[in-house]
């Protein structure tokens, strides 16, 4: 019987690994991932439209309460053709991005402080949890009284929605860091700032990323609540204002079109920004999860 030496076995393993990483294999994985991630939502949307059309055809509700899918599409297409939709989306998205970035700037130091200082955690840790569970719409009347009908009121509401989520996400991520890592940093002479920058934040990144996603969700929700109530010509027309206008004029087509746009932006940010970032972070740590 012929003997197979160790070098032959190693060559066979290397050949197998190379075969797994060929362009055809990578292309096949991408196509399978696309089918697995893109097709189910499209099928669900198609089924939803079919059910919607059936309910409309059954005339269980008046047209003013349940318009047909085609009439809502005409409303949406009209806002696209006249260019208004781009103004709606830009007004809301740039506010949300600025508010979210400001929330990160405030939430990260606050989260580090609460996570690492026991007295601060005992004092304001429960408050952060309470603020995160408080509906952002509750802050809108107070913000209007304090700041008036201007962008400051809107950003105030957005920050109160995003900062607690971002800070709590970082706190949760740091709590999951093995205690030995900061100790190793201390032994190697790392100060508090160096330890936070080079040890705590990288180790807490997966949990912190989940907090960032939640912070963006709260940012978007808070902004919509603020735009719904803080309605003024000098504030411009965002998606929340577009939704409120549809309700005020009993335009159900406009209401559903606005809801669709709000949902579309939220899903788009998730797919374009956070999903690739989460995939990169998990794969860099050998954790493919659902992104394999």
C-alpha positions as CSV (number, residue, x, y, z in Angstrom):
1,X,0.0,0.0,0.0
2,X,1.5,3.4,-0.9
3,X,2.3,5.7,2.0
4,X,1.3,9.3,2.1
5,X,3.8,11.5,3.9
6,X,3.0,14.7,5.8
7,X,4.0,17.0,3.0
8,X,1.4,15.4,0.7
9,X,-1.3,15.8,3.3
10,X,-0.3,19.5,3.8
11,X,-0.4,20.1,0.0
12,X,-3.8,18.6,-0.2
13,X,-5.1,20.8,2.6
14,X,-3.6,23.9,0.9
15,X,-5.1,22.9,-2.4
16,X,-8.5,22.5,-0.7
17,X,-8.2,26.0,1.0
18,X,-7.2,27.6,-2.3
19,X,-10.2,26.0,-4.0
20,X,-12.5,27.4,-1.3
21,X,-11.2,30.9,-2.1
22,X,-11.3,30.9,-5.9
23,X,-13.2,33.7,-7.6
24,X,-15.9,31.2,-8.6
25,X,-16.4,30.1,-5.0
26,X,-16.5,33.7,-3.8
27,X,-18.9,34.6,-6.6
28,X,-21.1,31.7,-5.7
29,X,-21.1,32.7,-2.0
30,X,-22.1,36.3,-3.0
31,X,-24.9,35.1,-5.2
32,X,-26.2,32.8,-2.4
33,X,-25.9,35.6,0.1
34,X,-27.8,37.9,-2.2
35,X,-30.6,35.3,-2.7
36,X,-30.8,34.7,1.0
37,X,-30.9,38.3,2.1
38,X,-32.6,40.1,-0.8
39,X,-35.3,37.7,-2.1
40,X,-37.2,37.1,1.2
41,X,-37.9,40.8,1.9
42,X,-39.0,41.3,-1.8
43,X,-41.3,38.3,-1.5
44,X,-42.7,39.7,1.8
45,X,-43.3,43.1,0.2
46,X,-45.0,41.5,-2.8
47,X,-47.3,39.5,-0.5
48,X,-48.1,42.6,1.5
49,X,-49.1,44.5,-1.7
50,X,-51.3,41.6,-2.8
51,X,-53.1,41.5,0.6
52,X,-53.4,45.3,0.5
53,X,-54.9,45.2,-3.0
54,X,-57.4,42.4,-2.0
55,X,-58.5,44.4,1.1
56,X,-59.0,47.5,-1.1
57,X,-60.9,45.6,-3.7
58,X,-63.2,44.2,-1.0
59,X,-64.1,47.8,0.0
60,X,-64.1,47.0,3.7
61,X,-63.0,50.6,4.4
62,X,-63.7,53.8,2.5
63,X,-61.1,55.1,0.0
64,X,-60.1,57.9,2.4
65,X,-59.0,55.3,5.0
66,X,-57.5,52.6,2.7
67,X,-56.5,53.9,-0.7
68,X,-55.4,51.5,-3.4
69,X,-51.7,50.7,-3.9
70,X,-51.7,52.3,-7.3
71,X,-53.0,55.6,-5.9
72,X,-50.3,55.6,-3.2
73,X,-47.7,54.9,-5.9
74,X,-49.0,57.8,-8.0
75,X,-48.6,60.1,-4.9
76,X,-45.0,58.8,-4.4
77,X,-44.2,59.1,-8.1
78,X,-45.6,62.6,-8.1
79,X,-43.3,63.8,-5.3
80,X,-40.3,62.2,-7.2
81,X,-41.2,63.8,-10.6
82,X,-41.6,67.3,-9.1
83,X,-38.4,66.9,-7.1
84,X,-40.1,67.5,-3.7
85,X,-39.1,64.1,-2.3
86,X,-35.4,65.0,-2.5
87,X,-36.0,68.0,-0.4
88,X,-38.0,66.0,2.2
89,X,-35.3,63.3,2.4
90,X,-32.4,65.8,2.5
91,X,-34.0,67.9,5.3
92,X,-34.5,64.9,7.5
93,X,-31.4,62.9,6.8
94,X,-28.9,65.7,7.3
95,X,-30.6,66.6,10.6
96,X,-30.5,63.0,11.6
97,X,-26.8,62.6,10.7
98,X,-25.7,65.8,12.5
99,X,-27.7,64.8,15.5
100,X,-26.4,61.3,15.5
101,X,-22.8,62.5,15.2
102,X,-23.3,64.9,18.1
103,X,-24.8,62.1,20.1
104,X,-21.7,60.0,19.5
105,X,-19.4,62.9,20.6
106,X,-21.4,63.3,23.8
107,X,-22.4,59.6,24.4
108,X,-18.9,58.0,24.1
109,X,-17.2,60.0,26.9
110,X,-20.3,59.8,29.0
111,X,-20.5,56.0,28.5
112,X,-16.8,55.6,29.4
113,X,-17.3,57.7,32.5
114,X,-20.3,55.8,33.7
115,X,-18.7,52.4,32.9
116,X,-15.4,53.1,34.7
117,X,-16.4,55.3,37.7
118,X,-18.5,53.6,40.2
119,X,-19.9,56.7,41.8
120,X,-21.0,58.2,38.5
121,X,-22.5,54.9,37.5
122,X,-24.5,54.7,40.8
123,X,-25.6,58.3,40.3
124,X,-26.7,58.5,36.7
125,X,-26.6,54.9,35.4
126,X,-30.3,54.4,36.2
127,X,-31.1,57.8,34.8
128,X,-29.6,56.8,31.4
129,X,-31.8,53.7,31.4
130,X,-34.9,55.8,32.2
131,X,-34.1,58.4,29.5
132,X,-33.7,55.6,27.0
133,X,-37.1,54.2,27.7
134,X,-38.8,57.6,27.8
135,X,-40.6,58.4,24.5
136,X,-38.8,61.2,22.7
137,X,-42.1,62.8,21.8
138,X,-42.5,63.7,25.5
139,X,-39.6,66.2,25.1
140,X,-41.0,68.0,22.1
141,X,-43.4,70.4,24.0
142,X,-40.7,71.3,26.5
143,X,-38.1,71.8,23.7
144,X,-40.5,74.2,21.8
145,X,-41.1,76.2,25.0
146,X,-37.4,76.4,25.8
147,X,-35.9,77.0,22.3
148,X,-38.9,78.0,20.2
149,X,-39.8,76.7,16.8
150,X,-36.3,76.3,15.4
151,X,-33.6,73.7,14.7
152,X,-32.3,73.9,18.3
153,X,-35.5,72.4,19.6
154,X,-35.3,69.6,17.0
155,X,-31.7,68.8,17.8
156,X,-32.4,68.9,21.5
157,X,-35.0,66.2,21.1
158,X,-32.7,64.2,18.8
159,X,-29.9,64.3,21.3
160,X,-32.1,63.2,24.2
161,X,-33.1,60.3,22.1
162,X,-29.6,59.2,20.8
163,X,-27.2,59.9,23.7
164,X,-28.7,57.5,26.3
165,X,-28.8,54.7,23.7
166,X,-25.2,55.3,22.6
167,X,-23.9,55.6,26.1
168,X,-25.7,52.5,27.3
169,X,-24.4,50.5,24.3
170,X,-20.8,51.5,25.2
171,X,-21.4,50.6,28.9
172,X,-22.8,47.2,27.9
173,X,-19.8,46.6,25.6
174,X,-17.3,47.6,28.3
175,X,-19.1,45.4,30.9
176,X,-18.4,42.4,28.6
177,X,-14.7,43.1,28.3
178,X,-12.7,40.4,30.2
179,X,-11.2,42.1,33.3
180,X,-7.7,40.7,32.5
181,X,-7.4,43.0,29.5
182,X,-7.3,46.4,31.5
183,X,-5.0,44.8,34.0
184,X,-2.6,43.8,31.3
185,X,-2.6,47.4,30.1
186,X,-1.9,48.7,33.5
187,X,1.0,46.2,33.9
188,X,2.4,47.5,30.6
189,X,2.2,51.1,31.8
190,X,-0.9,52.3,29.9
191,X,-2.6,55.3,31.5
192,X,-6.4,55.8,31.8
193,X,-6.7,57.5,28.4
194,X,-4.4,55.1,26.6
195,X,-6.2,52.1,28.2
196,X,-9.6,53.5,27.1
197,X,-8.4,54.2,23.6
198,X,-6.3,51.1,22.9
199,X,-7.9,48.4,25.1
200,X,-11.4,49.2,26.3
201,X,-12.9,50.7,23.1
202,X,-11.5,48.1,20.7
203,X,-12.5,45.2,23.0
204,X,-16.0,46.7,23.5
205,X,-16.5,47.4,19.8
206,X,-19.0,44.7,19.0
207,X,-21.3,45.7,21.8
208,X,-20.7,49.4,21.1
209,X,-21.7,48.9,17.5
210,X,-25.0,47.4,18.6
211,X,-25.4,50.6,20.8
212,X,-24.6,52.7,17.8
213,X,-27.3,51.0,15.7
214,X,-29.8,51.5,18.5
215,X,-28.7,55.1,18.8
216,X,-29.3,55.7,15.1
217,X,-32.8,54.1,15.5
218,X,-33.6,56.4,18.4
219,X,-32.2,59.4,16.5
220,X,-34.4,58.7,13.5
221,X,-37.5,58.1,15.7
222,X,-36.8,61.2,17.8
223,X,-36.4,63.3,14.7
224,X,-39.7,62.1,13.2
225,X,-41.5,62.9,16.5
226,X,-39.9,66.4,16.5
227,X,-40.8,67.1,12.9
228,X,-44.4,65.9,13.4
229,X,-45.0,68.4,16.2
230,X,-42.5,71.3,15.7
231,X,-44.1,72.4,12.4
232,X,-43.0,75.8,11.1
233,X,-42.3,77.2,7.6
234,X,-38.8,78.4,8.7
235,X,-37.9,74.8,9.7
236,X,-38.4,73.5,6.2
237,X,-40.3,70.4,5.2
238,X,-38.9,67.1,6.3
239,X,-40.4,63.6,6.2
240,X,-42.1,64.1,9.5
241,X,-43.7,67.4,8.3
242,X,-44.7,65.7,5.0
243,X,-46.5,63.0,7.1
244,X,-48.2,65.6,9.3
245,X,-49.3,67.6,6.2
246,X,-50.9,64.4,4.8
247,X,-52.8,63.9,8.0
248,X,-53.9,67.5,8.3
249,X,-55.3,67.5,4.7
250,X,-56.9,64.0,5.1
251,X,-54.6,62.8,2.3
252,X,-54.2,59.1,3.1
253,X,-52.1,58.6,0.0
254,X,-49.6,61.2,1.2
255,X,-49.6,59.6,4.7
256,X,-48.8,56.2,3.4
257,X,-46.2,57.6,1.0
258,X,-44.5,59.4,3.8
259,X,-44.5,56.3,6.0
260,X,-42.9,54.4,3.1
261,X,-40.2,57.0,2.7
262,X,-39.4,57.1,6.4
263,X,-39.1,53.3,6.4
264,X,-37.1,53.3,3.2
265,X,-34.5,55.7,4.7
266,X,-34.2,53.7,7.9
267,X,-33.7,50.4,6.0
268,X,-31.3,52.1,3.6
269,X,-29.0,53.4,6.4
270,X,-29.1,50.0,8.0
271,X,-28.1,48.2,4.8
272,X,-25.6,50.8,3.5
273,X,-23.8,51.8,6.7
274,X,-24.4,49.5,9.7
275,X,-24.7,46.1,8.0
276,X,-21.3,46.3,6.2
277,X,-19.7,47.8,9.4
278,X,-21.1,45.1,11.5
279,X,-20.0,42.4,9.0
280,X,-16.4,43.9,9.0
281,X,-16.2,44.0,12.8
282,X,-17.5,40.4,13.3
283,X,-15.3,39.0,10.6
284,X,-12.2,40.7,11.9
285,X,-12.8,38.8,15.1
286,X,-13.6,35.5,13.4
287,X,-17.3,35.8,14.2
288,X,-19.2,35.5,11.0
289,X,-22.6,35.0,12.6
290,X,-25.5,35.5,10.2
291,X,-23.3,37.2,7.7
292,X,-21.4,34.1,6.6
